[in-house]
Amino acid sequence: MGVEIKPLINGYAYGWGDISININGITYTDATAIKYEEEQEKVNVYGAGRRPVRRGKGRVKPMASVTLSVETVMAITRTAPNKMLTNIAPFPIVVMYQPESGPIVKDVICNCEFKKNSRDWKEGDMTKEVVLDLLISHIEWDKQ
């Protein structure tokens, strides 16, 4: 059973400009990337013969990261307990897809914690983005 997708003439697709990223109640306009995914462990289970007879499912592994300007990361760090990003209590990240036309989609990345804080500068850099890997519990996809 599939989802019916009707083709549109002059339709509208989601793009980066349609996304807003809200971290712990604050919308960050200088976020340049967000990545989140869940992976389901699945294995073939074998019995008699050479082919699988069923499948087993294991853990769901959620992963996420967000990329922010170094200035934003420094500002968040200043407000963190003991000035350590890794000491901030778990928080949600809400990613909203808000196109000019079409449905609004809201994904919630739940119980986020920063795993590290780092900088990587080199000669000639005039701006810097910081990729922050997150520890998360799960993702609420298309939350209503």
N, CA, C and O atoms as a DFTB+ gen file, in Angstrom:
576 C
 N C O
     1  1       0.848      -1.171       0.000
     2  2       0.000       0.000       0.000
     3  2       0.888       1.225       0.000
     4  3       1.691       1.405       0.915
     5  1       0.762       2.050      -0.983
     6  2       1.611       3.226      -1.100
     7  2       0.831       4.506      -0.894
     8  3      -0.394       4.510      -0.775
     9  1       1.578       5.584      -0.856
    10  2       0.976       6.905      -0.738
    11  2       0.829       7.462      -2.139
    12  3       1.789       7.478      -2.909
    13  1      -0.353       7.913      -2.469
    14  2      -0.581       8.476      -3.794
    15  2      -0.065       9.906      -3.821
    16  3      -0.474      10.743      -3.016
    17  1       0.838      10.175      -4.758
    18  2       1.370      11.521      -4.938
    19  2       0.932      11.988      -6.312
    20  3       1.302      11.396      -7.325
    21  1       0.152      13.039      -6.343
    22  2      -0.339      13.550      -7.612
    23  2       0.643      14.598      -8.137
    24  3       1.040      15.503      -7.404
    25  1       1.034      14.473      -9.412
    26  2       1.960      15.461      -9.972
    27  2       1.288      16.818     -10.085
    28  3       0.090      16.916     -10.352
    29  1       2.072      17.855      -9.879
    30  2       1.558      19.219      -9.969
    31  2       2.219      19.930     -11.134
    32  3       3.408      19.743     -11.391
    33  1       1.467      20.726     -11.823
    34  2       2.038      21.612     -12.826
    35  2       2.306      22.926     -12.120
    36  3       1.420      23.483     -11.473
    37  1       3.527      23.419     -12.243
    38  2       3.963      24.609     -11.505
    39  2       3.810      24.397      -9.999
    40  3       3.454      25.323      -9.270
    41  1       4.079      23.188      -9.541
    42  2       3.970      22.851      -8.122
    43  2       5.092      23.468      -7.312
    44  3       5.968      24.143      -7.853
    45  1       5.058      23.233      -6.028
    46  2       6.023      23.826      -5.112
    47  2       6.685      22.715      -4.306
    48  3       6.001      21.842      -3.774
    49  1       8.005      22.745      -4.215
    50  2       8.756      21.751      -3.457
    51  2       9.361      22.413      -2.222
    52  3       9.628      23.614      -2.221
    53  1       9.574      21.618      -1.167
    54  2      10.223      22.142       0.023
    55  2      11.674      22.477      -0.293
    56  3      12.340      21.745      -1.024
    57  1      12.157      23.570       0.251
    58  2      13.544      23.977       0.078
    59  2      14.082      24.556       1.370
    60  3      13.328      24.757       2.322
    61  1      15.389      24.830       1.415
    62  2      16.022      25.356       2.625
    63  2      15.328      26.632       3.101
    64  3      15.204      26.855       4.306
    65  1      14.879      27.462       2.174
    66  2      14.217      28.712       2.544
    67  2      12.888      28.523       3.241
    68  3      12.350      29.471       3.813
    69  1      12.346      27.310       3.204
    70  2      11.062      27.019       3.854
    71  2      11.232      26.503       5.276
    72  3      10.243      26.278       5.974
    73  1      12.474      26.313       5.711
    74  2      12.739      25.682       7.001
    75  2      13.023      26.725       8.075
    76  3      13.758      27.685       7.843
    77  1      12.434      26.528       9.252
    78  2      12.835      27.302      10.426
    79  2      13.238      26.306      11.509
    80  3      12.623      25.252      11.670
    81  1      14.290      26.670      12.248
    82  2      14.847      25.778      13.264
    83  2      14.740      26.458      14.613
    84  3      15.280      27.544      14.825
    85  1      14.034      25.804      15.521
    86  2      13.808      26.340      16.858
    87  2      14.479      25.406      17.855
    88  3      14.121      24.234      17.966
    89  1      15.466      25.950      18.583
    90  2      16.194      25.158      19.575
    91  2      15.824      25.666      20.957
    92  3      16.136      26.798      21.326
    93  1      15.161      24.818      21.703
    94  2      14.779      25.136      23.080
    95  2      14.013      26.458      23.173
    96  3      14.234      27.248      24.091
    97  1      13.119      26.687      22.222
    98  2      12.263      27.870      22.271
    99  2      12.806      29.082      21.541
   100  3      12.123      30.104      21.486
   101  1      14.002      29.018      20.980
   102  2      14.598      30.156      20.278
   103  2      14.796      29.774      18.808
   104  3      15.385      28.735      18.508
   105  1      14.302      30.617      17.892
   106  2      14.489      30.368      16.469
   107  2      15.833      30.946      16.044
   108  3      16.129      32.116      16.286
   109  1      16.641      30.100      15.406
   110  2      17.973      30.512      14.959
   111  2      17.958      30.690      13.445
   112  3      17.779      29.731      12.694
   113  1      18.150      31.939      13.008
   114  2      18.141      32.231      11.578
   115  2      19.502      32.002      10.943
   116  3      19.611      31.997       9.716
   117  1      20.543      31.812      11.745
   118  2      21.872      31.600      11.170
   119  2      22.244      30.120      11.103
   120  3      23.394      29.790      10.813
   121  1      21.302      29.234      11.362
   122  2      21.570      27.804      11.179
   123  2      21.773      27.561       9.691
   124  3      20.995      28.041       8.865
   125  1      22.817      26.816       9.351
   126  2      23.094      26.562       7.941
   127  2      22.878      25.103       7.561
   128  3      22.925      24.760       6.379
   129  1      22.644      24.243       8.544
   130  2      22.361      22.839       8.236
   131  2      21.713      22.175       9.443
   132  3      21.982      22.524      10.593
   133  1      20.861      21.218       9.149
   134  2      20.273      20.366      10.182
   135  2      20.184      18.973       9.569
   136  3      19.755      18.810       8.427
   137  1      20.589      17.988      10.331
   138  2      20.520      16.607       9.845
   139  2      19.945      15.761      10.965
   140  3      20.399      15.829      12.107
   141  1      18.942      14.961      10.627
   142  2      18.376      14.050      11.620
   143  2      17.838      12.825      10.912
   144  3      17.314      12.898       9.801
   145  1      17.983      11.700      11.586
   146  2      17.547      10.444      10.998
   147  2      17.368       9.391      12.075
   148  3      17.912       9.495      13.174
   149  1      16.595       8.379      11.731
   150  2      16.447       7.203      12.583
   151  2      16.724       5.979      11.716
   152  3      16.265       5.889      10.577
   153  1      17.472       5.051      12.270
   154  2      17.793       3.816      11.565
   155  2      17.263       2.640      12.376
   156  3      17.546       2.523      13.568
   157  1      16.499       1.777      11.733
   158  2      15.933       0.593      12.374
   159  2      16.845      -0.598      12.108
   160  3      17.107      -0.928      10.951
   161  1      17.329      -1.246      13.161
   162  2      18.102      -2.476      12.984
   163  2      17.157      -3.563      12.489
   164  3      16.096      -3.788      13.072
   165  1      17.547      -4.234      11.414
   166  2      16.753      -5.328      10.861
   167  2      17.711      -6.409      10.401
   168  3      18.774      -6.118       9.852
   169  1      17.332      -7.660      10.627
   170  2      18.156      -8.791      10.182
   171  2      17.253      -9.878       9.612
   172  3      16.097     -10.031      10.007
   173  1      17.810     -10.613       8.689
   174  2      17.132     -11.810       8.207
   175  2      17.337     -12.923       9.227
   176  3      18.430     -13.068       9.774
   177  1      16.303     -13.705       9.487
   178  2      16.381     -14.860      10.387
   179  2      16.270     -16.103       9.514
   180  3      15.347     -16.240       8.712
   181  1      17.225     -16.998       9.686
   182  2      17.283     -18.190       8.839
   183  2      16.764     -19.413       9.579
   184  3      16.866     -19.512      10.802
   185  1      16.221     -20.314       8.836
   186  2      15.765     -21.611       9.337
   187  2      16.235     -22.668       8.364
   188  3      17.376     -22.634       7.904
   189  1      15.371     -23.596       8.055
   190  2      15.725     -24.642       7.092
   191  2      15.895     -24.021       5.706
   192  3      15.151     -23.117       5.326
   193  1      16.869     -24.510       4.965
   194  2      17.117     -24.010       3.618
   195  2      18.095     -22.847       3.619
   196  3      18.688     -22.506       4.643
   197  1      18.245     -22.255       2.455
   198  2      19.248     -21.199       2.286
   199  2      18.672     -19.794       2.343
   200  3      19.433     -18.826       2.342
   201  1      17.402     -19.657       2.391
   202  2      16.783     -18.330       2.368
   203  2      16.190     -17.987       3.736
   204  3      15.845     -18.874       4.517
   205  1      16.080     -16.686       4.012
   206  2      15.492     -16.289       5.299
   207  2      14.027     -16.733       5.396
   208  3      13.301     -16.783       4.403
   209  1      13.625     -17.051       6.627
   210  2      12.241     -17.465       6.849
   211  2      11.420     -16.357       7.514
   212  3      10.189     -16.402       7.515
   213  1      12.101     -15.380       8.069
   214  2      11.425     -14.211       8.667
   215  2      12.472     -13.140       8.924
   216  3      13.647     -13.316       8.601
   217  1      12.044     -12.045       9.498
   218  2      12.959     -10.949       9.824
   219  2      12.794     -10.570      11.279
   220  3      11.705     -10.653      11.847
   221  1      13.907     -10.150      11.870
   222  2      13.890      -9.649      13.238
   223  2      14.203      -8.165      13.244
   224  3      14.965      -7.667      12.416
   225  1      13.599      -7.472      14.193
   226  2      13.844      -6.032      14.342
   227  2      14.495      -5.778      15.687
   228  3      14.142      -6.396      16.691
   229  1      15.453      -4.857      15.692
   230  2      16.144      -4.475      16.923
   231  2      15.901      -3.015      17.260
   232  3      14.795      -2.497      17.104
   233  1      16.931      -2.381      17.714
   234  2      16.852      -0.993      18.174
   235  2      16.600      -0.010      17.035
   236  3      16.939      -0.259      15.878
   237  1      15.997       1.108      17.405
   238  2      15.919       2.258      16.512
   239  2      17.016       3.203      16.971
   240  3      17.041       3.625      18.127
   241  1      17.922       3.533      16.060
   242  2      19.061       4.392      16.394
   243  2      18.815       5.789      15.840
   244  3      18.900       5.993      14.629
   245  1      18.508       6.765      16.714
   246  2      18.319       8.135      16.245
   247  2      19.651       8.884      16.225
   248  3      20.500       8.682      17.094
   249  1      19.826       9.751      15.223
   250  2      21.039      10.558      15.113
   251  2      20.662      11.945      14.620
   252  3      19.712      12.103      13.854
   253  1      21.424      12.968      15.071
   254  2      21.145      14.326      14.621
   255  2      22.369      15.210      14.801
   256  3      23.248      14.934      15.617
   257  1      22.398      16.286      14.011
   258  2      23.405      17.337      14.173
   259  2      22.813      18.637      13.651
   260  3      21.900      18.634      12.825
   261  1      23.340      19.732      14.140
   262  2      22.922      21.056      13.689
   263  2      24.182      21.874      13.454
   264  3      25.162      21.738      14.187
   265  1      24.160      22.722      12.434
   266  2      25.290      23.584      12.121
   267  2      24.878      25.030      12.353
   268  3      23.908      25.515      11.770
   269  1      25.629      25.710      13.216
   270  2      25.350      27.098      13.586
   271  2      26.604      27.946      13.391
   272  3      27.710      27.415      13.296
   273  1      26.429      29.251      13.333
   274  2      27.589      30.144      13.258
   275  2      28.364      30.079      14.567
   276  3      27.794      29.794      15.621
   277  1      29.648      30.341      14.497
   278  2      30.481      30.315      15.695
   279  2      29.999      31.349      16.712
   280  3      30.098      31.122      17.918
   281  1      29.481      32.474      16.240
   282  2      28.985      33.508      17.163
   283  2      27.798      32.998      17.959
   284  3      27.693      33.266      19.156
   285  1      26.900      32.264      17.307
   286  2      25.753      31.693      18.011
   287  2      26.199      30.639      19.008
   288  3      25.693      30.596      20.130
   289  1      27.139      29.791      18.618
   290  2      27.637      28.762      19.534
   291  2      28.295      29.418      20.745
   292  3      28.118      28.950      21.870
   293  1      29.046      30.487      20.532
   294  2      29.669      31.204      21.657
   295  2      28.612      31.796      22.581
   296  3      28.762      31.755      23.802
   297  1      27.541      32.346      22.006
   298  2      26.463      32.929      22.823
   299  2      25.753      31.854      23.636
   300  3      25.458      32.066      24.812
   301  1      25.475      30.704      23.025
   302  2      24.830      29.609      23.757
   303  2      25.759      29.117      24.867
   304  3      25.312      28.837      25.980
   305  1      27.045      29.013      24.562
   306  2      28.028      28.542      25.544
   307  2      28.078      29.464      26.757
   308  3      28.191      28.991      27.888
   309  1      27.996      30.778      26.534
   310  2      28.032      31.744      27.646
   311  2      26.899      31.512      28.642
   312  3      27.056      31.765      29.836
   313  1      25.754      31.029      28.148
   314  2      24.595      30.832      29.031
   315  2      24.528      29.422      29.615
   316  3      23.678      29.142      30.460
   317  1      25.413      28.541      29.173
   318  2      25.385      27.141      29.624
   319  2      25.961      27.013      31.029
   320  3      26.826      27.801      31.411
   321  1      25.496      26.031      31.809
   322  2      26.076      25.793      33.134
   323  2      27.592      25.552      33.018
   324  3      28.041      24.729      32.219
   325  1      28.354      26.271      33.815
   326  2      29.819      26.209      33.785
   327  2      30.388      26.494      32.400
   328  3      31.499      26.075      32.078
   329  1      29.608      27.219      31.575
   330  2      30.022      27.580      30.217
   331  2      30.415      26.363      29.377
   332  3      31.350      26.419      28.577
   333  1      29.686      25.266      29.573
   334  2      29.927      24.034      28.808
   335  2      28.643      23.610      28.104
   336  3      27.639      23.324      28.757
   337  1      28.674      23.570      26.763
   338  2      27.502      23.143      25.998
   339  2      26.998      21.779      26.443
   340  3      25.795      21.522      26.450
   341  1      27.922      20.915      26.810
   342  2      27.554      19.551      27.191
   343  2      26.819      19.491      28.534
   344  3      26.314      18.433      28.910
   345  1      26.753      20.610      29.258
   346  2      26.031      20.646      30.540
   347  2      24.594      21.149      30.405
   348  3      23.860      21.194      31.392
   349  1      24.192      21.525      29.204
   350  2      22.829      22.017      29.007
   351  2      21.853      20.840      29.116
   352  3      22.076      19.778      28.535
   353  1      20.777      21.047      29.862
   354  2      19.760      20.001      30.049
   355  2      19.108      19.648      28.713
   356  3      19.095      20.469      27.795
   357  1      18.570      18.440      28.598
   358  2      17.926      18.032      27.345
   359  2      16.856      19.028      26.891
   360  3      16.097      19.563      27.699
   361  1      16.818      19.260      25.584
   362  2      15.920      20.252      24.994
   363  2      15.400      19.723      23.661
   364  3      16.002      18.829      23.066
   365  1      14.272      20.279      23.188
   366  2      13.763      19.875      21.873
   367  2      14.290      20.798      20.771
   368  3      14.611      21.961      21.016
   369  1      14.370      20.263      19.571
   370  2      14.591      21.069      18.374
   371  2      13.390      20.836      17.470
   372  3      13.062      19.698      17.135
   373  1      12.742      21.923      17.082
   374  2      11.577      21.846      16.201
   375  2      11.994      22.349      14.831
   376  3      12.498      23.463      14.691
   377  1      11.779      21.519      13.826
   378  2      12.082      21.893      12.450
   379  2      10.744      22.027      11.721
   380  3       9.986      21.065      11.599
   381  1      10.474      23.238      11.242
   382  2       9.209      23.514      10.556
   383  2       9.479      23.742       9.080
   384  3      10.356      24.521       8.706
   385  1       8.709      23.050       8.243
   386  2       8.746      23.265       6.806
   387  2       7.500      24.075       6.477
   388  3       6.383      23.568       6.578
   389  1       7.689      25.339       6.081
   390  2       6.571      26.242       5.872
   391  2       6.608      26.816       4.457
   392  3       7.041      27.952       4.263
   393  1       6.160      26.047       3.471
   394  2       6.173      26.549       2.104
   395  2       5.082      27.591       1.884
   396  3       4.149      27.713       2.678
   397  1       5.217      28.341       0.786
   398  2       4.190      29.336       0.445
   399  2       2.851      28.666       0.184
   400  3       1.797      29.225       0.486
   401  1       2.900      27.459      -0.381
   402  2       1.678      26.690      -0.593
   403  2       1.976      25.248      -0.219
   404  3       3.131      24.824      -0.259
   405  1       0.979      24.514       0.134
   406  2       1.187      23.131       0.535
   407  2       1.155      23.003       2.046
   408  3       1.078      23.997       2.767
   409  1       1.213      21.769       2.512
   410  2       1.072      21.544       3.955
   411  2       2.313      21.955       4.742
   412  3       3.440      21.842       4.258
   413  1       2.084      22.433       5.961
   414  2       3.164      22.720       6.902
   415  2       3.520      21.409       7.587
   416  3       2.636      20.672       8.024
   417  1       4.799      21.122       7.682
   418  2       5.275      19.904       8.329
   419  2       6.134      20.301       9.521
   420  3       6.992      21.178       9.417
   421  1       5.896      19.644      10.661
   422  2       6.668      19.930      11.868
   423  2       7.281      18.636      12.378
   424  3       6.570      17.704      12.754
   425  1       8.623      18.586      12.387
   426  2       9.349      17.468      12.975
   427  2       9.952      17.938      14.289
   428  3      10.460      19.056      14.375
   429  1       9.902      17.096      15.308
   430  2      10.470      17.434      16.615
   431  2      11.566      16.430      16.944
   432  3      11.325      15.225      17.017
   433  1      12.771      16.948      17.141
   434  2      13.898      16.126      17.566
   435  2      13.904      16.208      19.089
   436  3      14.100      17.287      19.648
   437  1      13.693      15.089      19.762
   438  2      13.401      15.084      21.191
   439  2      14.627      14.801      22.061
   440  3      15.515      14.031      21.694
   441  1      14.642      15.448      23.218
   442  2      15.644      15.221      24.263
   443  2      17.072      15.365      23.740
   444  3      17.909      14.480      23.919
   445  1      17.327      16.491      23.095
   446  2      18.646      16.757      22.510
   447  2      19.634      17.199      23.583
   448  3      19.297      17.937      24.508
   449  1      20.861      16.724      23.426
   450  2      21.986      17.194      24.231
   451  2      23.186      17.334      23.308
   452  3      23.411      16.496      22.435
   453  1      23.955      18.398      23.509
   454  2      25.177      18.571      22.734
   455  2      26.216      17.564      23.205
   456  3      26.406      17.379      24.407
   457  1      26.893      16.907      22.251
   458  2      27.904      15.912      22.599
   459  2      29.296      16.514      22.724
   460  3      30.148      15.972      23.427
   461  1      29.532      17.645      22.038
   462  2      30.844      18.280      22.107
   463  2      30.726      19.730      21.682
   464  3      29.704      20.158      21.146
   465  1      31.781      20.473      21.927
   466  2      31.905      21.855      21.483
   467  2      33.293      21.969      20.883
   468  3      34.277      21.644      21.548
   469  1      33.395      22.419      19.652
   470  2      34.714      22.475      19.014
   471  2      34.814      23.681      18.092
   472  3      33.809      24.286      17.718
   473  1      36.036      24.012      17.741
   474  2      36.330      25.067      16.766
   475  2      37.383      24.525      15.811
   476  3      38.235      23.724      16.196
   477  1      37.313      24.967      14.574
   478  2      38.262      24.522      13.558
   479  2      38.533      25.698      12.627
   480  3      37.833      25.881      11.631
   481  1      39.540      26.487      12.950
   482  2      39.874      27.669      12.175
   483  2      41.115      27.417      11.339
   484  3      41.964      26.602      11.702
   485  1      41.218      28.119      10.220
   486  2      42.451      28.091       9.444
   487  2      42.663      29.471       8.827
   488  3      41.740      30.284       8.762
   489  1      43.883      29.722       8.379
   490  2      44.241      31.013       7.802
   491  2      43.299      31.330       6.646
   492  3      42.997      30.466       5.823
   493  1      42.847      32.556       6.592
   494  2      41.961      32.998       5.528
   495  2      40.485      32.896       5.856
   496  3      39.659      33.443       5.125
   497  1      40.128      32.208       6.940
   498  2      38.714      32.100       7.320
   499  2      38.173      33.467       7.708
   500  3      38.785      34.181       8.501
   501  1      37.033      33.826       7.151
   502  2      36.382      35.084       7.507
   503  2      35.069      34.849       8.233
   504  3      34.486      35.778       8.794
   505  1      34.613      33.633       8.222
   506  2      33.424      33.240       8.963
   507  2      33.599      31.770       9.331
   508  3      34.424      31.070       8.744
   509  1      32.838      31.317      10.283
   510  2      33.006      29.930      10.730
   511  2      31.661      29.345      11.089
   512  3      30.838      29.980      11.749
   513  1      31.453      28.118      10.642
   514  2      30.290      27.332      11.030
   515  2      30.773      26.225      11.953
   516  3      31.872      25.699      11.780
   517  1      29.946      25.873      12.937
   518  2      30.285      24.809      13.876
   519  2      29.232      23.715      13.764
   520  3      28.039      23.967      13.935
   521  1      29.686      22.498      13.474
   522  2      28.785      21.352      13.419
   523  2      28.707      20.773      14.827
   524  3      29.723      20.372      15.394
   525  1      27.514      20.731      15.382
   526  2      27.298      20.221      16.733
   527  2      26.542      18.897      16.656
   528  3      25.363      18.863      16.304
   529  1      27.233      17.810      16.988
   530  2      26.582      16.504      17.043
   531  2      25.703      16.445      18.278
   532  3      26.060      16.965      19.335
   533  1      24.545      15.804      18.135
   534  2      23.565      15.746      19.215
   535  2      23.316      14.309      19.651
   536  3      23.357      13.382      18.842
   537  1      23.061      14.142      20.930
   538  2      22.533      12.892      21.468
   539  2      21.033      13.115      21.591
   540  3      20.598      14.061      22.247
   541  1      20.244      12.257      20.969
   542  2      18.788      12.438      20.989
   543  2      18.114      11.127      21.370
   544  3      18.703      10.053      21.250
   545  1      16.852      11.232      21.838
   546  2      16.125      10.011      22.204
   547  2      15.305       9.476      21.035
   548  3      15.270       8.268      20.800
   549  1      14.636      10.382      20.292
   550  2      13.795       9.963      19.179
   551  2      13.364      11.176      18.386
   552  3      13.631      12.315      18.767
   553  1      12.695      10.917      17.279
   554  2      12.183      11.984      16.421
   555  2      10.683      11.793      16.256
   556  3      10.219      10.694      15.951
   557  1       9.940      12.850      16.456
   558  2       8.501      12.838      16.181
   559  2       8.317      13.414      14.780
   560  3       8.385      14.627      14.581
   561  1       8.085      12.539      13.826
   562  2       7.973      12.924      12.425
   563  2       6.582      13.488      12.138
   564  3       5.574      12.903      12.536
   565  1       6.533      14.612      11.455
   566  2       5.278      15.235      11.026
   567  2       4.277      15.321      12.183
   568  3       3.132      14.883      12.078
   569  1       4.750      15.901      13.285
   570  2       3.910      16.013      14.487
   571  2       2.791      17.033      14.228
   572  3       3.035      18.135      13.737
   573  1       1.603      16.648      14.560
   574  2       0.442      17.519      14.335
   575  2       0.237      18.452      15.504
   576  3      -0.692      19.259      15.494
